[in-house]
Structure formats: C-alpha cells, structure tokens
Amino acid sequence: MQEGSAVKDPRKEGGSASGVRALVLTGFGLNCDHETAHALRLAGASAERVHINALIDGSVSLERFQLLVFIGGFSWADDHGAGVIQAVRMKTRIGGELLDFIRSGNLVLGICNGFQTLVNIGLLPGFDGDYTSRRVALMANDCGNFRDQWVNLLVQGDSRCVFTSGMDRLELPIRHGEGKFTCEPGVLEKLSRNGQVVLRYERPDGEPAGGAFPFNPNGSLQDIAGICDATGRVFGLMPHPEAYLHWTNHPDWARWKSRLRRSGRTFPSEPTPGVRIFQNAVAYLSGEAGGSGSTAASAVGGD
C-alpha cells in the first residue's frame, strides 16, 4: 500500500443507513483509527480511514465526507510539541479545504492528539468565524508525567456542542502527557460566555474537581477537558470516547455486573457514553433529534 493512499476497510463498503460519511484521519504516529472507525460504524455512519498524505495529494477529497475526525496518538512523535507538526503540515497544505469543510456545515472532532492539532491549527476556539488564529494551548501536565486513567466529566448545560447533546455526566479514559488546557483570561471568559466550554473534570461524587489531582489529571484551567467552536460543530476533547464502546471497557464493569445481578437487574443494552458522542454527530448530520438525557452510567454504577 502506498503511503498516501486511503486505508480500505471492507466493512464500510455499501455505505450506511444514515448516509453519513466519516473520514478518520490516519498518519505518522496516530494509533486510534480502528477504534474510532468502529465507533462511527456503531453510530450508524460509514467510516473510511484515510492517510493524511491522501488528503494532501488530492487522491481523497474532503468533499465526499460530512464528518472529519482527528484521532489520538502521537503524530510525528509529538516532536516540537503535541500536534504541532501535524497542524503545520495540514494548515499549510490543505488549510483552505479545512475552512471550506467547516463553513459548509460539516462536523469536526478532535480527540486527544487530535484536540491538540485543532488548537494548533486554530480551528478551535474559532471565535467570530476565525478558524486560523491560535488562542488556546494544551501544555504539559502539571504532575510532570504521562497520565493513563479514567476521569469523571461534567457536560456543561449551556454548551452549544452537537456531540454532547442530551448528555450530562460521563466517564471516559484519558492517556496523555500534554493535556493542560490554558489560555489568556479574556479568552477563558469568552469561551464561558459563548457556551463553548463543553466538558469539565469533576470528582466521582459530582463535585467540581477544583484543580485537584488526580480528579483534574493535568492542571487544566477551570477543570476544562473539552471545548467547541461557536457553532458547536467543531469539538475537541482530551478524553477518549472511542475507548469506551462497550460497558466491559470500563474498569468497574465486573463490579457493576455483580451489583445488578444481586438486585435482579440485567446489564444495560443501551449505548455507552462513548458511543453516544458519535451517535449525536450522526443524528445531527442526519437531521434527527439529539440525545435522550443522562447517560446510563448511573444505572450500572450505583449501589
């Protein structure tokens, strides 16, 4: 297979019931493409894994897709900073196409390293339709090392984000060394005022993390774990929704199952919070209604 070619997946052939086509970006050091493509298929989309070079050389066109996902990993080994080289390469080579893609009403999702890339390109926070200026940063964790853990998250009630519609609280895993969200005070105030803060880290009891480690795993300002643009269609987050596609992905699943069995209940059949994020995107692009209230985590996580 040539370095710049699209990565074919026979399970995507024939399209999807929703008609939504998603492009999962792959490339040097990126490593969550299979999980992300699977998440999109579970959500009802047709997912195609495409190497960054295929977009740059024009052999694959963004015009074929409605959803673009910047995945997690360590693009270009995070040389010069997480997501920096990928951002420079994409902005200088296909920056215009990215802007056209967003302005056409499509969706963009950036997960972990993808979030880092989005802020380096300037696609987030996208104030006043400006998708080229870098206003925020994701810096080295305050703890000084790489964190691999599950976190509790609060979905901001005033958020514009398409991807978290109908959701309130959830748990997802994080795995990063540069996830500390930071920006100037004026930018932070504008993000909050515009409803662009989407996710905040919190404690297991629902109280704010308040910057306390490990509940806030990286020292992010105001416990911010994810933001969106002013339209709600461009979303970046440090946690990994594609890593929670089945209830047994959660480290406490066996304990939940035992509690449910003792109370005469069965394991939930509804989608996990990770799948629901992708379902919300597909529903939006399909013109369907948003989510349906709080996640089912409380149903399995409670005593």
TIFIDREN-274676 format. One record per residue: z, x, y of N, C-alpha, C in turn. Coordinates in steps of 0.1 Angstrom, whole numbers, plus 2048, in hexadecimal, padded with zeros to 3 digits. Layout:
# TIFIDREN-274676
ZXYZXYZXY/...
//
This chain:
# TIFIDREN-274676
8008087F480080080080080980C/7F88068167F780D82280380B82B/80781583381381483A813808844/8088058498087FA8548047EC84F/8047EA8428007DE83C80B7D383C/8067C783B8107BC8388157BD82A/8227BA8288287BB81B8277AD814/81E7AC80A81B79F80482779B7FB/82A78E7FB8347887F282E77C7EC/82C77C7DF8257707D982C7637DB/8397647DD8417577DE83E7507EC/8387577F583575180282774A802/81F74D7F78127487F78127387F6/8097327FD8087237FD80F71D808/81672581181C71F81D82A719819/82F71082283B70A82183A6FB825/8446F38208446E58238456E3832/84D6EC83984F6EA8488436EE850/83A6F784A82F6FC85183370885A/83F70C85B84471686384172485D/83B72D86483873A85F841744866/84874C85E85175686484D764860/84D76D86A84A77C868857783867/85A78A85C86679385B8617A185D/8667A78678617B486B8677BF862/85F7C885C8647D385485F7E085A/8657EB8568617F785C86A803858/86A80D85F87181A85C88081885D/88781885189681785289B809851/8927FF8528977F18528987ED843/8A37E58408A67E38328AB7D582E/8A97CB8378AE7BE8338A27B4832/8967B983088A7B083088A7A6825/88D7AA81988D7A180D89779580F/8A37998138AD78E8158A9785820/8A478A82A8A0781836894778832/88B77E82B87F77582788476A81D/88D76E81489376480B89A759813/8A275D81D8A97538258A074982C/89574E83188B74683788473C82D/88274182187C73881788672D813/89373181289D72780F89D71C81B/89B72182789B71883288E70F834/88471282C87870A82C86C710833/86D71D83786272483E85A72C834/84E730838846739831849747837/84E75083085275D835848768830/84477183A83C77C83784278983C/84479383384A7A083783E7A883C/83F7AD8498357B484F83A7C1855/8337CC8528377D98588347DA866/83C7E086E83A7E287C82C7E7880/8277F087881A7F687A80F7EC87A/8117E18718077D78708057CF87D/8107CD8848107C689180A7D089B/80D7DC89B8087E68A57F97E88A4/7F47E98977E67EC8967DE7DF896/7E47D48977DD7C78987D87C188B/7DC7C787F7D77C18737DF7B4870/7EA7B28767F27A68757F47A1883/7F27958867F478F894800786894/80878889F81377F8A180F7708A3/80276E8A77FE7618AA7FE75889D/7FF75E89280075688580D750882/81775488A82575188782C74A892/83774388E83F73C89884D742899/85174A88F85E75088F85D75F88C/86376789486377689287177B890/874782885881787882882796882/88A79B88B88D7AA88B8997AC882/8987B38778A27B386D8AC7BF86F/8B67BF8668C07C98678BB7D6860/8C37E08618C07ED85B8C37F8865/8BB8038648BD80F86D8AF814870/8A980D87989B81087D89A81E883/89182687D88F83488189C83B880/8A58378768B283E8748BB83D880/8B88338898C08318958C083E89E/8B684689C8B58528A58B484E8B3/8BB8558BC8BB8528CA8C38458CE/8CA8408C38D18338C58CB8288BD/8D481E8B98D08148B08C580B8B7/8BA80A8B08AF8018B48A68078C0/8A98138C58A28188D089481B8CE/8918238C38838278C187B81B8BD/8808128B58788068B18757FE8BE/87F7FD8C787D7F58D38727FC8DC/8728098DD8688108E685B80E8E0/85A8108D284D80F8CC8478018CD/84F7F78CB8497E98CC8467E58DB/84F7E98E484D7E58F28407EC8F7/83E7F88F48337FF8FA8267FC8F3/8267F78E681A7F58DF8167E68DE/8207DD8DD81D7CF8DB8277C68E4/82B7CC8EF8347C58F882E7B88FE/8227B990181B7AD90681A7A28FC/8177A58EF81779B8E58247958E2/82F79D8E383D7978E284078D8ED/83C7918F983F78790483777A902/82A77C8FE8227708FC8287678F1/82D76E8E68337678DB83F75E8E0/8477648E885375C8ED84F7518F6/8467548FF84274A90983A73F904/8357418F782E7368F083872C8E9/84572E8EB84E7258E58537298D7/8507358D38547398C586273E8C5/8687418B98757468B88767558B4/88075B8B98827698B589176B8B1/8937718A68A17748A18A278389E/8AD7898A48B17978A18BE79889B/8BF79E88F8CB79F8878CF7AE887/8DB7B188C8E17BE88B8D87C9892/8D17D188A8C87DB8918BD7D3898/8B97C78948B07BF89B8B57BB8A8/8C27B78A98C87B48B68C87C08BF/8CB7CC8BA8CB7D88C28BD7DA8C7/8B37D88BF8A57DA8C48A17D08CF/8A57C38CD8A27B98D78A87BC8E5/8B57C18E58BB7C58F28B47D18F8/8B07DA8F08A97E68F589B7E38FA/8947DA8F48877D68F98897CE906/8947C69078967BE9138947AF910/8917AC90388F79E90089C796901/8A779C9008B47969038BB79E90E/8C17979188C47899188B878191F/8AE7879248A277F9298A6776935/8AE77B93E8B177394A8A5770952/8A476395689A75E95F88C76295A/88A76194D87D764947879772947/88277B94A87F78A94A88378F93C/87979293487B7979268787A6925/8797AD9308757BB9308817C4935/88B7BE93B8967C69418A27C7938/8A77D39368B37D592E8BF7D3936/8C77C89328D37C49398E07C6932/8DF7C79248EB7C891C8E97D3912/8F37D790B8F27E29028FC7E08F6/8F87E68EB9017E68DF9047F48DC/9117F78DD9158058DD91D8088D0/9218158CF9298198C39368118C3/93A80D8B69468068B495280D8BA/95C8068C096880C8C59708138BB/96F80E8AE9778148A397282289F/9668258A49618338A195A834894/95882988D95182B88094981E87C/94181F87293981486D94280A867/9407FD86A9487F286493F7E985B/9457E784F93F7DE8459497D4841/9497C88479537BE84494E7B0847/9567A684495379884895A795854/95478C85D95B78986995A77986B/96477487296576687695E765884/95675B88594E75989194F74B897/95074A8A495073D8AB94273B8B2/93C7308B093072C8B79347268C4/92F72B8CF9337258DC92D7178DD/93570E8E29317008E39266FE8ED/9267068F791C70590290F70D900/90E7138F490371C8F18F67148F1/8EB71A8F68DE7158F58D67188E8/8DC7208E08D57268D58D071C8CB/8C371D8C88BD7148BE8C27178B0/8C57248AD8C972889F8D672389B/8DF7208A48ED71C8A08F070E8A3/8E67068A68E76F88A98F06F089E/8FA6E98A39026E189A90C6E9892/90E6F68959186FF88E923701898/92F70489293B70789A942714896/94571588A94C721885945726878/94573387693F73886A944746867/94274B85B94575985793875F853/93676C85792B77485392F782852/92878A84A92B7988499247A0855/92B7AB8589257B58629257C285B/91B7CA85F91A7D885A9137E0864/91A7E786D9147EE87891E7F987E/91880388491F80D88B91E80C89A/91480489F9128028AD9107F38B0/91C7EC8B191B7DE8B39237D98BF/9287E28C79317DE8D29287D98DE/9297CC8E09217C68EB9287C98F8/91F7CE9019247D290F91A7CF919/91E7CD9259157CB93191D7CB93D/9167CA94991D7C99569247BC957/92F7BB95F9367AE96192D7A3966/9247A696F91B79B974912795969/90D79E96090579A95590D79194B/91A79694992278E940925780945/92878095292A77395891E769957/91276F95990676795990376294B/90676B94190476693390D75A930/91975B93492375093191E743939/91B74594591773A94E90B733949/90173B9438F473593E8F572F930/90173192990172C91B8FA735912/8F97429158F274C90D8FB754904/9087529059117588FB91174E8EF/90E7538E390C74A8D891874C8CE/91B7588CB92675A8C19317648C6/93D7618C39487698C695076C8B9/9567788B895F77B8AD96C7748AF/97276F8A497F7698A698876C899/99476889A99D76B88F99C760884/9A076387899F75986D9A574B870/9AF74B8799B673E87C9AF737888/9A473C88D99C7358979A073A8A5/9AA7428A79AD7488B49A37538B8/9A17558C599875F8C999C76D8C4/9937758C19967838BC99D78A8C7/99A7888D49A078E8DF99E79D8DF/9937A28D99907B08D99987B88CE/9A07B18C79A97B88BD9A17BB8B0/9A37C88AC99D7CD8A09A57C8894/9A07C48899927C488598A7B7887/9917AD88D98B7A088F97F7A1898/9807A98A39757AE8AA9727BC8A5/9687BE89D9667CA8959617D689D/95C7D48AA9567DE8B195A7E08BF/9627D78C49677D88D295E7D18DC/9557C88D894C7C18E09547BA8EC/94E7BA8F89537B39039547A4900/96079E90396279090195F78C8F3/9607958E995E7918DB95078D8D8/9467908E093978B8DE9327928D2/92D7898C992678D8BD91778A8BD/9137818C690577D8C79027768D4/8F67788D98F17718E58E376C8E3/8DF7638EC8D175E8EC8CB75F8FA/8BE75C8FB8B875C9088BB74E90E/8B674C91A8B973F9218B373391B/8A87359138A272A90C8A97278FF/8B17308FA8B772E8EC8AE7328E1/8A27368E48987398D98987488D5/89E7518DC89F75F8D88AE7618D6/8B17658CA8BF7678C68C27748BF/8CC77B8C38D07878BD8DF7878B9/8E278C8AD8F078C8A98F27998A0/8FE79E8A19027A98989057A588A/90B79A88790D796879900793872/9017928648F579185C8F5783855/8EE77985A8ED76D8538E576D846/8DC7778458D47788398DC77E82D/8E87828308F17878268FA77D820/8F97708259017658218F875981D/8F175A8128E775080E8EC748803/8F774B7FD8FD7447F290D7457F3/91473B7F092273B7F19297477EA/92374B7DF9287567D79267647DE/91F7647E991E7707F192B7737F9/9337697FB93F76B80294A7727F9/95277B7FF95B7827F696677A7F1/96976E7F69737657F296E75A7E9/96275A7E495C74F7DD96474B7D1/9687557C996F7527BD97D74B7C0/98374F7CA9907487CE98D7397D3/9827387DB97E72A7DF97B7227D2/9747277C997071F7BD97C71B7B5/9867247B49937207AD99A7157B4/99B7167C29A270C7C999B6FE7C8/98E6FE7C89866F27C79886EC7B9/9886F47AF98A6EF7A19976E97A0/9A26EF7A59AF6EA7A49B16DC7AB/9A96DA7B59AA6CE7BD99F6C37B8/9986C77AE98E6BD7A89816BD7B0/97F6C77B89726C77C09696D17BA/95C6D07BE9526D97B994D6E27C4/9476ED7C09426F67CA9376F07D3/9376F37E092E6EC7E991F6EF7E5/9176E47E79096E57E59016E77F1/9086E57FD9016E680A8FE6F580D/8F56F88168F17068198FD70D820/8FD71A81E907723824904724833/90E72883B90B72A8498FF73484C/8FE73E8438F27478458E5740844/8E473783A8D77308388D5726843/8E07208488DF7168538D971C860/8DC7288638D672E86E8C772E86E/8C17328628B37328608AE72385F/8B571A8598B170C8598AF707867/8B970A8708B870587D8AB709884/8A771688289B71B88888F714882/88E71187588370A86F8836FC874/88E6F587588F6E887A88A6E7888/88E6F08908896F089E87A6F189F/8756FA8988666FC89885F6F1891/8656EA88985F6DE8828616D188A/8696D289586B6C689D8766BD898/87E6C388F8896BA8898966BC891/8A06B488D8AD6B48948B46C1890/8BE6C48988C66D08968D06CE88A/8DA6D788B8E46D78808ED6CB87F/8F66CB8768FF6C087390D6C3873/9126C887E9216CA87F9256D787A/9326D88779396E48729346E8865/9356F58629316FB85593A6F684A/9356F883E93D6F48329476FE82E/94970983695271483296070E831/96470583A9717008399746F882C/9696F282796B6EA81B96E6F380F/9696FF80F96C708804977712807/97971581498371F81899171A819/99270C81B9A070781D9A8706810/9B57048119BD7038069BC6F5800/
//
